Amino acid sequence: MAEDKCGVAGCEQPAVRSYAREACESAGLKPADEKARRMHLCKEHNKEFKKATRTERKLEGLGR
């Protein structure tokens, strides 16, 4: 099985997690493939994504 690469434009690191492309774009990450439904993120970009969406995720958890 081939290892997935990070889906952010210009990054070739191995992916550790994947998210919906729309969520990644709203967090400020530029996708390498505009037609993909999901983006695989490396460790560094995953950290950036989580930092950018921290308040949104917290509010979602409080609404349950």
GIBELRA-V885222 format. One record per backbone hydrogen bond with DSSP energy under -1.0 kcal/mol. CO is the residue of the C=O (numbers start at 1). NH is the residue of the N-H. Records with the same first field share a line. If there is no record, write none. Layout:
CO = NH + NH
//
This chain:
4 = 15
7 = 32
8 = 11
13 = 6
17 = 41
19 = 39
20 = 24
21 = 25
22 = 26
23 = 27
24 = 29
25 = 28
30 = 9
37 = 21
39 = 19
40 = 7
41 = 16 + 17
42 = 46
43 = 47
44 = 48
45 = 49
46 = 50
47 = 51
48 = 52
49 = 53
53 = 57
54 = 58
55 = 59
56 = 60
57 = 61
58 = 62
59 = 63
//
